[in-house]
Amino acid sequence: MGTYGGFVRFIKSIFKEDPKKRPTVEKLLKHKFLADYVEEERIRELTEEEKRLLAEEEERKRLAELESLRLEEERKRKEREAARRK
């Protein structure tokens, strides 16, 4: 996140006594303090999204393995039934 010094400079720029010397909204949004914060926040969001997607992928794999085991057990059961009928 932005540094304390960056925060202080950001706040001081907003509260300049002379309105003509205050930065525009566009300039404030591009201020390093906010840019650093936004970048770090975006990275954090992407990291959380990646974790969620990885968890979903792991869950899909686990469910596929369970389905594979179920189908294998069903195949074996049918083979046993067919062998008993002979």
C-alpha positions as CSV (number, residue, x, y, z in Angstrom):
1,M,0.0,0.0,0.0
2,G,1.1,3.6,-0.4
3,T,3.5,5.0,2.2
4,Y,2.6,7.3,5.1
5,G,4.6,10.1,3.4
6,G,2.7,9.5,0.2
7,F,-0.6,9.7,2.1
8,V,0.4,13.0,3.8
9,R,1.4,14.5,0.5
10,F,-1.9,13.4,-1.0
11,I,-3.9,14.9,1.8
12,K,-1.9,18.1,1.8
13,S,-2.5,18.5,-1.9
14,I,-6.3,18.2,-1.4
15,F,-6.4,20.8,1.4
16,K,-4.4,23.6,-0.1
17,E,-6.0,26.9,0.9
18,D,-6.0,28.3,-2.6
19,P,-8.5,26.3,-4.7
20,K,-6.6,27.2,-7.8
21,K,-3.6,25.4,-6.5
22,R,-5.5,22.2,-5.6
23,P,-5.1,19.3,-8.1
24,T,-8.0,18.3,-10.3
25,V,-9.9,15.1,-9.7
26,E,-8.1,13.5,-12.6
27,K,-4.7,14.4,-11.1
28,L,-5.7,13.1,-7.7
29,L,-6.8,9.8,-9.2
30,K,-3.4,9.5,-10.8
31,H,-1.5,10.4,-7.6
32,K,1.1,7.8,-6.7
33,F,-0.5,7.1,-3.3
34,L,-3.8,6.1,-4.9
35,A,-2.1,4.4,-7.9
36,D,-0.1,2.2,-5.5
37,Y,-3.2,1.4,-3.5
38,V,-5.3,0.6,-6.5
39,E,-2.5,-1.6,-8.0
40,E,-2.1,-3.5,-4.8
41,E,-5.8,-3.9,-4.3
42,R,-6.2,-5.2,-7.8
43,I,-3.4,-7.7,-7.3
44,R,-5.1,-8.8,-4.1
45,E,-8.4,-9.2,-6.0
46,L,-6.7,-11.2,-8.8
47,T,-5.0,-13.4,-6.2
48,E,-8.3,-14.2,-4.5
49,E,-9.9,-14.9,-7.9
50,E,-7.0,-17.2,-8.8
51,K,-7.4,-19.1,-5.5
52,R,-11.1,-19.4,-6.1
53,L,-10.6,-20.7,-9.6
54,L,-7.9,-23.2,-8.5
55,A,-10.3,-24.5,-5.7
56,E,-13.0,-24.9,-8.3
57,E,-10.6,-26.8,-10.6
58,E,-9.6,-29.1,-7.7
59,E,-13.2,-29.7,-6.9
60,R,-13.9,-30.6,-10.5
61,K,-11.0,-33.0,-10.5
62,R,-12.2,-34.6,-7.3
63,L,-15.7,-35.0,-8.6
64,A,-14.4,-36.5,-11.9
65,E,-12.3,-39.0,-9.9
66,L,-15.3,-40.0,-7.8
67,E,-17.4,-40.4,-10.9
68,S,-14.6,-42.6,-12.4
69,L,-14.5,-44.8,-9.3
70,R,-18.3,-45.1,-9.3
71,L,-18.4,-46.1,-13.0
72,E,-15.6,-48.6,-12.3
73,E,-17.5,-50.1,-9.4
74,E,-20.7,-50.3,-11.5
75,R,-18.8,-52.0,-14.3
76,K,-17.4,-54.6,-11.9
77,R,-20.9,-55.2,-10.4
78,K,-22.3,-55.9,-13.8
79,E,-19.5,-58.3,-14.6
80,R,-20.2,-60.2,-11.4
81,E,-23.9,-60.3,-12.2
82,A,-23.1,-61.6,-15.7
83,A,-20.8,-64.2,-14.3
84,R,-23.4,-65.4,-11.8
85,R,-26.0,-65.8,-14.6
86,K,-23.7,-68.2,-16.6
